[in-house]
């Protein structure tokens, strides 16, 4: 089934209970930016103003979110240091006509083996795990892969990807290893730009692994 330009309607029942427990929900609407591009703008689900990913007062409980969901294109979850989640965002990896997912994305889905859903456009994939990732490296533009554990909101549809777990799994070791593989180039570039690797590395004891001979 083709989704054309329409959003997937949120399937509330499939959203994992572990996410619903956190008061970190917002609404979102499509709006055009200064360049005329359509973007998903986070909104306070009750008051309707632009929500900030840095202000917890702009987020609400899931139950509150449901009361006002009809006023928005969709809902989203704001990642925070107060929750255990890492959300992986894989863009433009799914064929909306056939449902086929490209090889790179399928490898990541299989490795993480946790709750996975289809993005609002039908073209992307979200994978949610419990775990940690390195301090640096969040967006690999070439591979169209992002990973966030804080300071980012991601749309949630509840359109569970068949064949993946329906609950959010702990993936500390495999999640960190995958983050190393996907984002090591970005981490190295950051250190080169700062010209002070020691200062950067002390912030996360696991980051030096990225500079080992195995990298």
C-alpha positions in Angstrom: 0.0 0.0 0.0 1.4 3.4 -1.0 1.2 6.1 1.6 1.6 9.0 -0.9 2.3 12.2 0.9 0.0 11.5 3.8 1.2 10.7 7.3 0.6 7.3 8.9 -2.1 7.7 11.5 -0.8 7.0 14.9 -1.5 3.4 16.1 -1.6 4.1 19.9 -2.0 0.5 20.9 1.4 -0.6 19.5 3.5 2.1 21.2 5.5 0.3 23.9 4.4 0.8 27.4 7.9 1.7 28.5 7.7 4.9 26.4 4.3 5.8 27.6 5.5 6.0 31.2 7.6 9.1 30.6 6.2 12.6 30.5 8.2 13.5 27.4 5.5 13.8 24.6 4.8 16.6 22.2 2.7 17.0 19.1 4.0 18.1 15.7 2.7 19.8 12.6 4.1 20.3 9.1 5.3 23.8 8.5 7.5 25.4 5.8 10.9 26.7 6.8 12.7 29.8 5.4 13.8 27.8 2.4 10.3 26.7 1.7 10.9 23.1 2.8 8.3 21.2 4.7 9.5 20.3 8.2 8.0 18.6 11.2 7.7 21.3 13.9 7.3 20.2 17.5 4.4 21.7 19.4 3.1 21.9 22.9 0.3 19.3 22.7 -2.1 21.4 24.8 -1.2 25.0 24.1 -0.1 24.7 20.5 3.0 26.8 20.6 6.4 25.6 19.4 7.9 23.2 21.9 11.5 23.1 22.9 13.5 19.9 23.2 15.4 21.6 26.1 12.4 22.6 28.2 10.6 19.8 30.0 7.7 22.2 30.7 6.9 21.9 27.0 6.4 18.1 27.3 3.3 16.3 28.6 2.2 12.8 29.8 1.1 10.3 27.2 -2.4 10.4 28.5 -2.6 14.1 27.9 -1.1 13.7 24.5 -4.0 11.4 23.5 -6.6 14.0 24.4 -5.2 16.5 21.9 -3.7 14.2 19.2 -6.5 15.0 16.7 -5.2 18.6 16.5 -1.8 17.5 15.1 -0.2 15.6 12.3 1.3 13.3 14.8 3.1 12.9 18.1 6.7 12.6 19.1 8.9 11.6 22.0 11.7 13.8 23.4 14.8 11.9 24.3 16.3 12.9 27.6 19.1 11.9 30.1 16.2 11.1 32.4 15.2 8.1 30.3 17.1 4.9 29.3 16.3 5.1 25.6 18.4 5.4 22.4 16.4 6.0 19.3 17.9 5.1 15.9 16.5 7.0 12.9 17.0 5.4 9.5 15.9 7.7 6.7 14.9 6.8 3.1 15.5 3.1 3.6 12.0 1.7 2.9 10.0 1.4 -0.3 6.5 2.7 0.4 5.0 0.6 -2.4 6.5 -2.8 -1.6 7.5 -2.4 2.0 11.0 -3.6 1.1 13.8 -2.3 3.4 17.3 -1.8 2.0 20.2 -4.1 3.1 22.0 -1.5 5.2 18.9 -0.8 7.3 18.0 -4.4 7.7 21.5 -5.2 9.1 20.9 -2.5 11.7 17.4 -3.7 12.5 18.7 -7.3 12.9 21.6 -6.2 15.1 19.6 -4.2 17.5 16.6 -6.6 17.5 14.3 -4.3 19.5 11.0 -2.5 19.0 11.0 -1.1 15.4 8.4 1.0 13.7 7.7 2.8 10.4 8.1 6.6 10.2 5.2 8.9 9.3 6.2 9.1 5.6 6.5 5.3 5.3 10.0 5.7 4.0 12.0 5.6 7.2 12.5 3.3 10.2 12.8 4.0 14.0 14.4 1.5 16.3 14.2 2.1 20.0 16.5 0.4 22.5 17.6 0.8 26.1 21.3 1.5 26.3 24.0 4.1 25.9 26.0 5.6 23.0 29.2 7.7 22.9 29.2 11.4 23.6 30.0 12.4 20.1 28.4 11.3 16.8 24.6 11.7 16.2 24.1 12.1 12.5 25.7 10.3 9.6 24.4 12.2 6.6 26.0 10.0 4.0 24.4 6.8 5.4 21.2 8.7 6.4 21.5 7.3 10.0 20.9 9.2 13.2 21.0 8.0 16.8 19.9 10.0 19.9 19.8 9.5 23.6 19.0 13.1 24.6 18.1 16.6 23.3 16.1 15.4 20.3 12.5 14.7 19.5 11.5 11.9 17.1 8.1 11.2 15.7 6.3 8.0 16.9 3.7 6.3 14.9 3.1 2.9 16.6 3.3 1.2 13.1 5.3 -1.7 14.4 7.5 -3.5 11.8 6.4 -7.1 11.6 9.1 -9.6 12.6 10.7 -7.3 15.2 10.1 -7.3 19.0 7.1 -5.4 20.2 8.9 -4.3 23.4 12.0 -2.2 23.9 15.1 -4.3 24.6 18.3 -3.6 26.5 21.1 -3.3 23.9 24.1 -1.7 25.8 27.0 -3.6 24.2 25.7 -4.1 20.7 24.3 -0.6 20.6 27.6 1.0 21.6 29.5 -1.2 19.2 27.1 -0.2 16.4 27.4 3.5 17.3 31.2 3.1 17.0 30.9 1.6 13.5 28.4 4.2 12.2 29.8 7.4 13.8 33.5 6.8 14.3 34.4 9.1 11.4 32.4 12.0 12.9 34.0 11.5 16.3 37.5 11.6 14.8 36.6 14.8 12.8 35.3 16.5 15.9 38.6 15.8 17.7 40.6 17.0 14.8 38.6 20.3 14.7 39.0 20.8 18.4 42.7 20.0 18.2 42.4 18.7 21.8 41.6 15.0 21.8 42.5 14.5 25.5 40.0 17.2 26.6 37.3 15.6 24.6 38.0 12.0 25.4 37.9 12.4 29.2 34.2 13.2 29.0 33.3 9.6 28.1 35.5 6.7 29.2 34.3 4.5 26.3 35.1 7.0 23.5 38.9 6.2 23.4 37.8 2.8 22.0 37.1 4.6 18.8 40.8 5.5 18.5 42.1 2.0 19.0 43.8 -0.1 16.3 40.5 -1.9 15.9 38.7 1.2 14.6 
